[in-house]
Amino acid sequence: MNQAEATRYKYKALIITGLGTFLGTFDASVVNVSLPTISRELNSSVNIVGWVVLAYALTVISLLMVFGALAEKKGFQFSCRYGFGIFFLGSLTCGLAPNIYFLIGSRALQGLGAAMLIAVGPALVTKSFPDNERGRGLSIIAMVVSAGLLSGPPLGGMIIEAIGWRWVFWVNLPVCLLGFYLTGKYLKNFPISAPDKKISWPGAATLSLGLLLLMVSVMVFSRQGLPWALMVGGIILALTFLAAFVYFENKPQTQLIGLDIFKNRVFSFSAAALLMVFISLSSVTVLMPFYLEQIKGFSPRDVGLYLMINPVCLLLMAPLAGYLADRFQARIISTIGTAIMAGGIYLIRLLNGDSSASDIMLVLAVMGIGMGFFSTPNTSTIMGSVPKRKLGSASGINATIRSLGISLGVALALALFEFYRIRFENSGLPAGQAFVEGFRSVYKYIIFIILAAMLFSFVRGKIVLGSESDHGND
């Protein structure tokens, strides 16, 4: 299919991708609000109810790259229909859960459907939009992400108060049905990128198990009091499975995604920048609520309002960033975004117990604006730097790296914070001051990570592809 034929699908593909993206982000944010109620009504401990979130997240992260590759063989229509269908089934059974363990299993089923939808979203938009509009198409998806994250907590609170926590899951059902219907109607003739592609099930299994064990090990690292031997053992097992995956990838007959995609400097450097940006961003989002509640004395409601500043700024900046990415070199726009974020990290280091509300809002706004300028242009560069037959794999890798960056950022921030907080307390500082010093100490390391992201973003070069890609220059 040439670009002119693909373009007639662009708005239909955008709506379908938007529905799938909204499901994933809304569900992730709305469920967090419901956890205390679920814990109480299903008579579950906080540690067990936490697996309602973890089961979903681990399933998604471990399968994104596999489903990205599968979409190249089976087509976007296959991934979207099964994604919406499985998410429907998972949402239905979540709401029917008689106990916490049934709910955790249903959340894993939801994660299976979400992984199919998230893995192909950017690929479907990239294939459907012409090169000079790709940034704008992806910017709309970035806006949907922000809308899902913003609407989840307030709507979740209202739903739980009005009709109960089970409806937090059942509100997904009509969206799933609409997405399933639109996929069948509008994507049934959408061409398949690589119908002759062979799926390496040994490669898929080793990749998924390796990523799953890596994520569990990272979570162990971030939780104080758990044995380090558990983390080290998990990492060794994870690396063993990932090494086996590389072995299978180096044999043509057992390749899943083809590691040659990483030989593309633009792709690899953009992916590295993405990882570092999400490490930096998640280090802020995980520690800021503790600072606002324990040091500033804000109520949970006020903390929620402050934390909305970041996604609101991203929502406002995404269309401009997408437009600029289509008009100028996307690497320049995303590099500007990382520079703005570096400024935000510097400002965080200036926060203390006496910081004003405007100081805090400025920090969160700067981080959100920087992320808004980085996200869409960088995704556009990643998706535009690969041959179109590899769009599914690129989309899955992009989503996996983003999720991995979030988890690594949370683990690193919590570990550094606890280390420095205890160190300052032991030196004789009052608990509140030790908290502030520990909080600020985290970001003397994070600032180097965001500066490295800025360097990778800037030096990655322009998109230069052969004719098979059907893409132009960045």
N, C-alpha and C positions, 0 to 999 in steps of 0.2 A: 504494500500500500504506500503510495506517495503522500507527501505532506498535504497536498490539496484535498485528497480523499479523507485523510485523518482529521483535518480541521473541521469537517462537518460534524464530528463527534464532540467537539471541544466543550460546549456548554453542558451537554448531557453527561459527559465524563466528569466534568467539574462538579455537577450536582451529586452524582453517585459517590465520587470521592469525598465530597464534603459531608455527606450523610455518614459514611463510614468513619471519617476522621472525628466528627462530632460525637459519635457513639463512644469511641475509644476514650476521648479526653473527658467528656461529660461523665461517663461512668466511673472513671478513675477518681475524679474529684468529688462526685456526689457520694460515693461509697464511704470515703473517709469521714464524712459528717455523720454517717449512720452507725459507725462502729460502736460508740457507747451504748446506743439503744439496742443494737444486735447482741452485744455482750450481756446486757441485762435480761433481755427477753428470752435468749437461748441459753441463759445460765452458763456463760462461758467466761474464762479468765481473759485478762487483757493479752497475755502472751499467745493464747490460742486464737483469739479473734483477730490478732494481727495477721494470721495466715489467710484471712479473707482477702487482704491486699496482696500479700506475697505470692499466693497461688496464681493469681491473675498475672502479676508482673513477671514472675519467673517463666511462666508458660509463654507469654508474649516474646520475651527476650530470647529464649532458647530456640524459637521457631521462625523468627523473622527472616533470616537469610535463607532458610530452607524453602519457605513459601515464596520468597522473591524469585528463587531459581525455578520453582515449580510453575509459577505464573508464566515464565517464558515458554514452557512446554505446553501447558494446558490453556493458557490465555487468561486475560484479565476478567473475562466473563465468568470463567470457572471459579477464580479466586473470590470475586465479589459475591456471586450467588451463594457459594458454600460459606463464605465469611458471614454474610447476613443471616443465612439459615442457621448456622451453628451458634451465632451470637443470640439469635432469637430463642433457640432451645436452651442455651445457658441461662439467659435472663429469666425465662419461664421457670426453670427448675430452681434458680436462686430464690425466687419469690415463694416457691412452694416448700422450701427447705424445712424439714421437721426438726433438724438439729444442726449444730455448728459444723460437724464433719461433712454432712451432705452439702451444706452451703459452700464449704471450701472446695469440694469436688466440682460443684457447679460453677464456681468462679474460675477454676482451671479450664472448664469447657468454654466459658465465655472468653477466656484468654486465647484459646485455640481459634475461635472465630475472629477475635480482634487482630491476631497476628496475620491472618490472611488478608484482612482489610488494610491494615497499616502498612504491610509490606509492599503493596502494589500502588498505593495512592499517588506518590510523586511520579512513578513510572507512567501511570495512566494519563496524568495531566501533561507530562512531558511529551508523550507520544501523540497526544491530541492537539496540542497547541503548536503553532509555528514558532520558530526560534525567537523571533522578535516580540513575541507575546508570552513566552514561557515564564518570565519573571512575574508578570501580572497574574497569570494563572496560579502559580505557586504561592503568591502573596495572599490570594483569597483563601487558600488552604491554611496559611499561617493565621489568618484572621479567624477562621473556624476553630482552630486549636485554642486561640485565646478566648473565644466565645464559650467554648465547652468548659474550659477551666474556670472562667468567671461565673458562669451560670450555675455550675454544679453545687457549690456550697449553699447559696441562698435558696435555690429551688429545692435542694435536698432537705433543708431545715423545714421549709413549708410543707413538703410532701409528708415528712415524718410526723409533723404535728397534726396534719389534717387527716391523713388516711393510713399512716403506719409505714414502717420501714420496708415492707415487702414491695410496696409500690415504687420504691426507689429503683428496683430492677424492672418492674413491669412497665414503667413508662418507656422503656426501650423498645417494647414490642411493636408499636405502630411504625416507628422509624425503621426497624428491621424489615417489616413487611413492605414498606414503601421502597426501600433500597433494593430488596429482592425483586420486586415488580419492575422497577426502572431498569435494573440490570438485564433482566430477561427481555425487556422490550427494546432497549436501545443498544445493548452491547452484544447481542446474539451473533451479529455478523462482523464484530470487531476482529481483525486479523490476529493470528497467533504469531508471536515473534520468532519462536524457534521450535516448531512442531516436532522436528526430528531430534531434539535435545534428549540425551539420555540422563535420567536422574540417578545419581549414585546414592543408593540407600546406605551403604557403609559410610560414605562421606557425610550424608545427612545425619546419621545416627551419632557419629563421633563428634560432629560439629555441635549438635544440640546438647549432647551430654557434657561436652567440654564447656560450653557457655553456661549451662545450668549450674555445674559445679563451681565455675568461676564466680558466678553471681552469689551463690550461697556462701562461698568463702569470703567474699567482700562483705556480705551482711554480718558474718561472724566477726570479722575484723572491726566493724563499726559498733558492735555491741559489747560493752564493757562486762567483764566477769566471765565470759566464755573462754574455754581453754584454747590457748594458741595452737596447740597440737592439732585441734580440729581444723583450724584455718589452714595451717601448713599442709596437712594431709589432703584437704580439699583442693588446694592450689596444685599440689603435685599430681593428683588424679586429673584435674582439669587440663593441665599442661600435657599430660600423657594422651588424653583424648584428642586435644587440639593438634598434637604432633602426628597422631594417626590420621587426622583429617588432612593435614598438609601432605602426608605420604600418599593418600588417595588422590589428592588434587594434582599431584605431579605425574599421575598415570592417566593418559588421555581417556582410557576406557572407564575410569571411575571418577572423573571430574564432576563436581557439583556446580561450582560457580566459575572456576578457572582463575587461578591466582595471578594470571597475566594482567588482570584488571588493575592490580596494584602497581604494575610497572608504569602505568600512566601517571606521570608526575602531578598533573593537575588534579586528578582524582585522589591520589594518595595524600597530597599536601592539604587539599580541602577537607578530606576525612580527618586528618590529624588536627587541623584547626577546629573542626566540629567537636572532636573529643575533648579538647582542652577548654573550649568555650563552655561546654556543658558541665565539666568538672568545676569550673569557676562559678557558673551560675548556681548550680545546686549547692555549693558551699555556702552561698548567701541565703538561699531559700530555706535550708535546714536549720541554720543557726539564728536567723533574724527573729523568728517567733519567740525563741527563748530570751533573747535580748529585750524584746518589746514587753514581754510578760514579767520577767524576773527582775530586770533592771529598771525599766520605765514604769512598771506597774500597770500596764494597759490590760483591759478586760479582753477575753477571747474574741468578743464581737469587734472591738477596736483593732485587735491584731489582724483579724480577717480583712477589715477594711483597708488597713495599711498594705497588706500583702496583695491586694487587688491592684495597687498602683503599677506594679511591674507588668502584668498581662495587659492592662489597659493601654499602657504606653506602647507595648508591642503591637497591640491591635491597631493603634493609630498610625504607627510608623510603617507597618507592613506594606500597605498599598504604595506609599512613596518609595520605599526601598525596591519593591518589585518594578515600578516604573523606571527608576534610575538604573536598575540592573539591565533592563531591556535597551536602554539608551546609551549606557556607558559600559566600561569593563566591570563586570560583576565583582571581580577580585578587589577593585578599588573601593566599591561601596561596602563590601563585607569587611575589608580592612579598617575602614573608618568606624564601622560598628565595634570591632574589637578594641580600637583605640578609645572609644567612648566608654566601653565597659572597663577598660583599665583605669580610666578616670574615676569610675564608680567604685572600684575596688580600693583605690587610694583614699577616697572619701570615707569609706567604711572604717579605715584605720584611724580616722579622726574622731569617730563616735565614742562617747563615754556616758557616764551617768547623768551628766548635765546637758546633753545634746537636746536641742529643741525639736518640736514636731516637724518644723520646716526642714531641719537638717536631715532627719530621717526620710522624709518624703523626697527630698532632693536625691539622696542616695538611691532609693528604689526607682525613681523616675529615670535617672541616668542609666542604671542597669537595664531597665526596660527599653529605653530608646536605643541603647547600644545593641541589645539583642534583636530589636526590630530591624535595624540596619544590617545586621550580620546574617540572620536566619535565611530569609528568602534568597538573596544573592548567592549565598554559599550552597544552598540546596540546588539552585538553578545551575551553578557551575558543576556540581557533582553529577547531576543528571545529564547535563549537556556535554560532558567530557567522555562519555562512553558510547559505543555503538548501540544502535537501537535494539539489536537483538539481546543486549546485556542490560536493558533498562530494569528488568525485574530484579536481577541480582544487585544492581547498583542501589535500587530503592530499598531492598532488604538490608544491605550493608549500612546504608545511611541511617535507617531506623535503629539498627542494632548498636551502632556506634553512639548514637544519641542516648539510648537507654543505658549503655555501659558507662558513658560519661556521667550521667546523673548518679548512678550507683557509686562509682568511684569517688565522685565529689562529696557525696554524703559521708561515705566511710572515712575519707581523708580528713574532712572538716571535723567530724565528731572525734576522731582519734587525736588530732592535733589539739583541739580545744580541751579535751580532758587532760591531756599531758601537761599543757601549760597552766590550766586552771589549778590542778593539784600542785604543780611546781610553785606557783605564786602563793597558794594557801600555805604550803609548807615553809615558805620564806617569811611568813608572818603577816601577809596582807589580809585584811578583812575579806569575808566571803564575797561581798558585792564587788569590791575592787579587783579581787582575784578573777572573778567572772569576766569583768570588762577587759582586763589585761590578757586573759586567755582567749577571749573573743577576738581582740584586735591582733593577737599574735598569729592567728590562723592566716590572716590575709597578707602577712609579709612573705608567705610562701605562694599563696594563690596569685599574687600580682605577677610573679615570674611565669606562672602557667599561662595567664592571659596575654602576657607580652610575647611568649613563645607562639601562642595562637595567632597573634598579629603578624609575627614574622612569617609563619607558614602561609598565612593567607596572602601576604603581599608577594612572596617570592615564587608562588606556585606557577606563574606564567599564564599565558592565554590558552584557550581551547584550540587545539589543532588536531583535526581528525581526518581520517581517510574518507573516501566517498561512501563507504558502507554505513557510516554513522548517520548520514543525512542531517548533520548538524553543521551550523556555521561557526564562526569565530566568536569568542567571548568578547 
